[in-house]
């Protein structure tokens, strides 16, 4: 087992956190690999920090996301307008071994082991959406529902992941360059097939662009523009992507 610590350099005391992490790992007889990345303060700092971590951590690194994190992620993506793929939140697997546990359970494990967990002050920063979801929105939902809603939200995410996987399989059976096949398919499945085809570097086109391509498939137009200087053209019932450079 090897522990990885990522110092984002956002807070002046981050060096102290690295030393604490090393001390905790040493007490457990675990080796530590320390990483230093640069994340400038400003908008979307949480997302930018997450991307910076992903770039330096091994692909099989395990993270300590819990069921509470899962519930927060679903709510955050809901208010950002995500569809089923985003609302499925985090998929369970070998890199997320604690996803079925509650946050208070992980704290209790630390207590029994005699470990004082590090507390990141950014978790108290109300300018970060996740902080307000955790400290304000989820407690309010608990109060309204009269119960702990985190397990319900996590279960909803799991159901949406199943739905998303089914739609992915259906979309994979469509050739997105075959305009006739796209036009004949259910629009929900057709949009998904087109989105997968037209995604560049992890960034899919928006719904309006997908609908323009569907209109071309139905023969309502012979071509349409896409963001990023691309154009989809139809010829003999086949789609082609043309780079316009605009």
FIFITOR-15285 format. One record per residue: residue in one letter; x, y, z of N, C-alpha, C in turn. Coordinates in steps of 0.001 Angstrom, whole numbers, padded with zeros to 6 digits, always signed. Example, Ala and Ser with C-alpha at 12.3 -4.5 7.8 and 13.67 -1.06 7.14 Angstrom:
2
A+013190-005690+007800+012300-004500+007800+013200-003300+007800;S+012850-002250+007080+013670-001060+007140+012900+000030+007870;
END
This chain:
246
X+000852-001195+000000+000000+000000+000000+000886+001242+000000;X+000570+002181-000871+001278+003462-000930+000257+004578-000846;X+000500+005550+000017-000387+006705+000137+000137+007830-000753;X-000782+008580-001349-000424+009738-002174-001048+010982-001554;X-000249+012014-001425-000744+013300-000928-000516+014347-002003;X-001563+015095-002334-001461+016143-003346-001614+017494-002662;X-000590+018311-002770-000616+019675-002238-000939+020609-003395;X-002102+021260-003305-002543+022144-004387-001928+023541-004294;X-001311+023832-003153-000690+025140-002996-001681+026282-002907;X-002928+025977-002581-003962+027015-002533-003898+027777-001210;X-003575+027059-000115-003557+027673+001210-002135+027743+001757;X-001831+028772+002530-000484+028901+003103-000091+027715+003985;X-001077+027096+004636-000776+026011+005577-000724+024644+004917;X-000751+024603+003597-000808+023308+002918+000450+022477+003171;X+001599+023117+003416+002820+022365+003740+002640+021590+005046;X+001939+022190+006001+001686+021505+007268+000831+020262+007052;X-000145+020364+006136-000992+019213+005832-000162+018061+005278;X+000790+018386+004423+001643+017348+003842+002438+016639+004939;X+002945+017394+005904+003700+016790+006998+002804+015918+007868;X+001572+016381+008119+000628+015571+008893+000307+014274+008164;X+000115+014367+006856-000188+013169+006067+000968+012175+006141;X+002190+012691+006066+003365+011810+006167+003424+011145+007544;X+003108+011917+008587+003157+011371+009946+002110+010279+010144;X+000896+010510+009633-000167+009502+009746+000237+008233+009013;X+000752+008392+007794+001156+007228+007004+002293+006477+007686;X+003251+007224+008249+004381+006582+008929+003891+005751+010107;X+002898+006265+010828+002347+005532+011958+001672+004241+011547;X+001250+004178+010298+000596+002971+009779+001561+002085+008994;X+002823+002522+008909+003802+001751+008160+003579+001805+006659;X+003070+002946+006181+002730+003098+004762+003664+004116+004115;X+004159+003794+002939+004981+004746+002186+004111+005879+001654;X+004716+007048+001468+003991+008211+000966+004696+008774-000255;X+003908+009115-001262+004401+009858-002418+003719+011222-002378;X+004510+012282-002293+003960+013640-002222+004007+014290-003593;X+002912+014951-003967+002815+015665-005235+002538+017129-004946;X+003084+017997-005746+002792+019429-005633+002274+019912-006977;X+001099+020513-006975+000513+021068-008191+000191+022532-007923;X-000078+023262-008985-000421+024677-008855-001852+024894-009312;X-002684+025356-008398-004080+025683-008713-004309+027115-008252;X-004525+028011-009191-004713+029414-008847-006093+029644-008226;X-006191+030533-007254-007507+030875-006695-008411+031462-007782;X-009717+031332-007575-010660+031888-008546-011838+030970-008748;X-012634+031230-009775-013834+030425-010033-013493+028962-010313;X-014433+028087-009976-014319+026654-010253-013052+026044-009664;X-012619+026552-008511-011364+026059-007941-011465+024578-007589;X-012644+024132-007143-012793+022721-006776-012597+021821-007997;X-013225+022179-009129-013099+021380-010347-011668+021410-010870;X-011037+022588-010816-009671+022692-011313-008699+021914-010425;X-008943+021915-009118-008107+021130-008213-008283+019640-008476;X-009512+019233-008744-009767+017815-009029-009026+017370-010289;X-009067+018198-011333-008359+017856-012561-006860+017806-012334;X-006344+018726-011523-004911+018724-011229-004513+017444-010495;X-005352+016990-009565-005079+015733-008860-005056+014559-009815;X-006021+014521-010700-006105+013402-011634-004864+013303-012510;X-004273+014444-012812-003096+014417-013690-001874+013813-013006;X-001798+013912-011685-000592+013432-011008-000788+012095-010291;X-002020+011726-009976-002244+010470-009277-002216+009291-010250;X-001768+008125-009797-001829+006934-010649-003279+006629-011029;X-003512+006039-012189-004895+005783-012622-005653+004830-011709;X-004930+003995-010956-005603+003043-010065-005614+003518-008618;X-005326+004799-008392-005335+005325-007024-006749+005270-006455;X-006857+004840-005202-008150+004762-004537-008430+006059-003783;X-009668+006502-003835-010061+007712-003122-011097+007364-002061;X-011264+008265-001101-012120+007982+000059-013509+008575-000071;X-014032+008714-001286-015394+009222-001447-016381+008291-000752;X-017323+008904-000055-018324+008148+000698-019710+008324+000082;X-020688+007646+000689-022074+007783+000240-022541+009228+000357;X-022059+009944+001371-022429+011356+001524-021900+012184+000361;X-020664+011899-000075-020118+012580-001252-020957+012279-002493;X-021432+011040-002581-022261+010651-003718-023552+011471-003765;X-024192+011624-002616-025432+012411-002548-025175+013859-002932;X-024073+014418-002437-023727+015799-002775-023473+015954-004267;X-022780+014974-004845-022454+015044-006274-023717+015037-007124;X-024678+014185-006774-025935+014151-007533-026623+015512-007484;X-026718+016108-006305-027394+017401-006176-026651+018492-006945;X-025328+018497-006870-024542+019500-007592-024771+019387-009094;X-024787+018168-009598-024971+017981-011034-026406+018275-011460;X-027344+018039-010550-028737+018355-010852-028907+019853-011082;X-028339+020671-010190-028518+022119-010334-027691+022678-011495;X-026735+021880-011988-025961+022320-013154-026585+021847-014466;X-027710+021116-014367-028421+020720-015572-027931+019451-016216;X-027267+018572-015465-026762+017326-016035-027909+016390-016404;X-027655+015538-017402-028602+014496-017784-028244+013209-017039;X-028733+012066-017535-028574+010813-016786-027110+010456-016546;X-026234+010729-017504-024825+010384-017322-024244+011111-016116;X-024503+012408-016014-023990+013176-014888-024682+012841-013585;X-026002+012604-013653-026760+012330-012429-026471+010946-011864;X-025829+010099-012663-025391+008809-012130-024272+008967-011126;X-023721+010203-011050-022665+010557-010083-021471+009628-010245;X-020905+009166-009137-019675+008372-009190-019992+006883-009257;X-019375+006201-010207-019596+004759-010334-018757+004012-009305;X-019361+003046-008608-018571+002257-007653-017555+001393-008380;X-016519+001012-007685-015487+000177-008287-014250+000151-007423;X-013188-000490-007896-011972-000656-007096-011331+000649-006652;X-011525+001740-007416-010883+003000-007041-011721+003816-006059;X-012914+003334-005738-013767+004032-004761-014316+003010-003765;X-013442+002448-002934-013862+001344-002065-014769+001753-000911;X-014878+003051-000616-015676+003491+000533-017023+004097+000133;X-017405+003932-001114-018575+004642-001620-019880+004206-000947;X-019901+003053-000330-021119+002605+000357-021120+002992+001833;X-020003+003564+002322-019918+003950+003731-020338+005400+003928;X-020751+005723+005147-021092+007099+005479-019848+007824+005974;X-019873+009147+005871-018726+009942+006306-018477+009753+007816;X-019546+009694+008601-019359+009532+010051-018751+008178+010377;X-018969+007180+009520-018366+005869+009761-016856+005915+009536;X-016419+006649+008516-014974+006759+008292-014310+007530+009435;X-015009+008535+009967-014469+009267+011113-014363+008358+012331;X-015335+007469+012486-015310+006548+013624-014162+005551+013502;X-013897+005101+012284-012755+004204+012064-011462+004897+012476;X-011319+006175+012092-010130+006939+012485-010029+007043+014005;X-011168+007268+014663-011157+007406+016114-010672+006121+016770;X-011182+004988+016286-010768+003704+016850-009287+003442+016592;X-008769+003940+015489-007362+003723+015151-006449+004754+015803;X-007036+005698+016520-006233+006725+017163-005672+007750+016199;X-006362+007963+015085-005911+008913+014067-006799+010150+014103;X-006181+011306+014185-006939+012553+014100-006978+012992+012637;X-008144+012949+011989-008208+013296+010563-007846+014763+010321;X-007284+015025+009164-007038+016405+008754-008361+017049+008346;X-008505+018296+008673-009698+019043+008258-009276+020132+007279;X-009839+020076+006079-009527+021071+005063-010423+022294+005270;X-009857+023462+005566-010680+024664+005787-011530+025034+004575;X-011133+024569+003395-011943+024875+002204-013321+024234+002290;X-013432+023191+003127-014743+022565+003319-015701+023460+004092;X-015184+024566+004630-016029+025529+005339-016257+026801+004516;X-015742+026826+003303-015813+028031+002468-017170+028093+001763;X-018049+029035+002118-019390+029079+001518-019393+029492+000045;X-018251+029944-000472-018201+030289-001894-018123+029039-002770;X-017828+027903-002162-017759+026631-002884-019117+025947-002797;X-019682+025619-003927-021036+025053-003964-021162+023821-003085;X-020185+022925-003142-020303+021681-002382-020418+021956-000883;X-019730+022983-000419-019812+023334+000998-021243+023675+001391;X-021917+024458+000576-023287+024856+000904-024262+023691+000739;X-024027+022822-000242-024869+021628-000377-024734+020768+000875;X-023497+020628+001359-023227+019778+002527-023776+020380+003813;X-023565+021677+003996-023904+022290+005284-025304+022884+005335;X-025899+023183+004170-027207+023840+004158-028279+023014+003451;X-027991+022600+002192-029045+021960+001399-029418+020580+001928;X-028439+019727+002176-028765+018380+002652-029461+018402+004018;X-028995+019193+004983-029756+019264+006246-031187+019762+006046;X-031382+020710+005114-032739+021203+004847-033596+020100+004244;X-033026+019336+003303-033773+018225+002700-034114+017169+003754;X-033166+016892+004653-033447+015949+005741-034631+016432+006578;X-034639+017736+006853-035692+018308+007688-037038+018245+006974;X-037048+018577+005686-038299+018538+004923-038839+017113+004831;X-037933+016159+004536-038359+014768+004354-038584+014049+005674;X-038044+014604+006758-038160+013934+008035-037351+012658+008107;X-036286+012596+007313-035435+011405+007303-034097+011758+006675;X-033161+010840+006743-031836+011003+006148-031962+010719+004648;X-031806+011757+003808-032053+011579+002378-030820+011133+001611;X-029625+011149+002221-028413+010778+001484-028507+009374+000887;X-028953+008355+001631-029067+007023+001020-030069+006994-000134;X-031134+007790-000036-032122+007840-001118-031492+008429-002374;X-030724+009505-002206-030075+010143-003347-029032+009213-003969;X-028294+008501-003132-027294+007565-003658-027977+006430-004418;X-029111+005971-003917-029853+004913-004602-030401+005422-005940;X-030852+006675-005965-031322+007275-007217-030185+007335-008237;X-028991+007710-007786-027834+007759-008680-027559+006376-009273;X-027678+005331-008453-027431+003974-008944-028450+003576-010013;X-029715+003920-009793-030747+003625-010794-030484+004371-012102;X-030058+005617-011983-029765+006410-013183-028553+005865-013929;X-027575+005320-013205-026433+004699-013883-026882+003489-014692;X-027822+002709-014128-028358+001560-014872-029072+002021-016135;X-029909+003057-016007-030613+003595-017176-029619+004109-018214;X-028590+004786-017733-027595+005360-018630-026864+004259-019395;X-026522+003171-018700-025830+002058-019352-026717+001428-020423;X-028015+001305-020139-028944+000743-021126-029019+001634-022370;X-029124+002939-022163-029187+003863-023297-027886+003862-024088;X-026755+003698-023386-025471+003620-024085-025424+002401-025004;X-025918+001270-024505-025922+000059-025332-026821+000245-026553;X-027968+000883-026351-028878+001127-027479-028237+002075-028495;X-027569+003121-027997-026935+004094-028892-025782+003479-029661;X-025085+002514-029052-023936+001882-029705-024356+001065-030920;X-025635+000717-031010-026114-000071-032148-026429+000795-033363;X-026346+002116-033204-026637+003038-034307-025333+003567-034889;X-025236+003557-036205-024102+004188-036879-024411+005681-036979;X-023717+006527-036222-024069+007949-036204-023761+008672-037510;X-023024+008022-038403-022762+008646-039708-023817+008269-040740;X-024750+007395-040359-025844+006983-041246-027057+007853-040933;X-027291+008859-041768-028362+009816-041515-029721+009129-041456;X-029932+008141-042297-031223+007463-042312-031447+006710-041006;X-030414+006027-040502-030540+005283-039253-030774+006231-038083;X-030088+007367-038085-030267+008350-037013-031691+008892-037020;X-032214+009202-038207-033564+009754-038312-034620+008744-037885;X-034358+007448-038104-035348+006420-037787-035335+006036-036309;X-034243+006333-035618-034119+005924-034221-034950+006814-033310;X-035249+006297-032121-035886+007128-031106-034981+008330-030848;X-035542+009538-030779-034704+010727-030605-033792+010673-029389;X-034254+010037-028307-033418+009941-027105-032143+009157-027414;X-032300+008046-028125-031152+007214-028468-030321+007878-029560;X-030988+008510-030526-030267+009173-031616-029386+010302-031085;X-029929+011091-030179-029127+012183-029600-027884+011641-028901;X-028057+010550-028190-026919+009974-027466-025858+009461-028442;X-026285+008803-029528-025332+008311-030519-024574+009471-031160;X-025279+010548-031474-024627+011717-032073-023688+012392-031085;X-024111+012466-029824-023281+013117-028813-021949+012377-028666;X-022001+011048-028642-020773+010267-028510-019866+010476-029717;X-020454+010556-030893-019676+010720-032118-019031+012098-032186;X-019742+013104-031733-019302+014482-031913-018526+015040-030715;X-018335+014233-029661-017580+014690-028501-016098+014803-028842;X-015499+015908-028448-014072+016149-028696-013387+016443-027372;X-012355+015665-027065-011573+015866-025831-012455+015891-024589;X-013484+015042-024594-014365+014961-023433-015448+016009-023379;X-015523+016878-024394-016515+017959-024398-017564+017690-025476;X-018766+017288-025080-019812+017026-026071-020448+018336-026534;X-021026+018347-027723-021765+019541-028161-023019+019711-027325;X-023566+020924-027295-024756+021164-026493-026001+020611-027187;X-027117+020656-026453-028367+020067-026959-028801+020747-028259;X-028623+022064-028358-029055+022772-029559-028292+022281-030786;X-026990+022048-030634-026190+021567-031762-026622+020163-032166;X-026888+019301-031183-027345+017943-031486-028675+017978-032238;X-029572+018863-031814-030875+018966-032479-030728+019476-033914;X-029734+020322-034162-029495+020773-035542-029039+019608-036415;X-028204+018743-035854-027763+017566-036618-028937+016631-036869;X-029826+016473-035889-031025+015654-036093-031888+016210-037222;X-031980+017538-037302-032751+018154-038378-032136+017832-039735;X-030800+017786-039789-030124+017405-041038-030438+015938-041358;X-030447+015088-040346-030758+013666-040563-032156+013485-041121;X-033101+014332-040675-034484+014215-041150-034704+014873-042504;X-033675+015467-043055-033804+016102-044370-034320+017517-044326;X-034371+018117-043125-034843+019488-043013-033763+020499-043390;X-032534+020019-043477-031401+020842-043914-030351+019891-044469;X-029398+020427-045222-028343+019580-045782-027053+019654-044979;X-026952+020622-044064-025762+020779-043241-026092+021680-042058;X-025221+021665-041067-025382+022562-039922-024029+022829-039290;X-023955+023924-038574-022711+024306-037922-022666+023746-036496;X-021446+023430-036052-021208+022987-034685-020225+023934-034016;X-020248+024021-032698-019242+024848-032017-017833+024330-032310;X-016867+025219-032213-015482+024809-032398-015034+024752-033839;X-015742+025451-034725-015300+025489-036122-015497+024183-036869;X-016614+023498-036607-016920+022261-037331-018296+022368-037972;X-018498+021550-038999-019743+021546-039737-020094+020101-040070;X-021356+019737-039895-021831+018406-040274-022606+018525-041579;X-022173+017754-042578-022829+017768-043881-023388+016395-044200;X-024499+016367-044956-025106+015103-045364-025018+014961-046879;X-024528+013820-047329-024464+013525-048762-024749+012049-048957;X-025753+011735-049767-026151+010347-050008-026435+009621-048695;X-027132+010317-047820-027572+009781-046532-026424+009436-045588;X-025249+010019-045830-024134+009834-044929-023699+011167-044343;X-023335+011173-043076-022828+012373-042418-021309+012440-042559;X-020808+013646-042664-019367+013884-042630-019104+015153-041836;X-018013+015145-041070-017613+016313-040314-016576+017089-041118;X-016831+018366-041313-015923+019230-042061-015369+020278-041104;X-014047+020407-041059-013418+021425-040227-013436+022746-040994;X-014143+023725-040425-014238+025019-041102-013190+026008-040589;X-012677+025746-039385-011658+026635-038826-012199+027956-038350;X-013499+028113-038282-014098+029386-037855-014414+029363-036383;
END
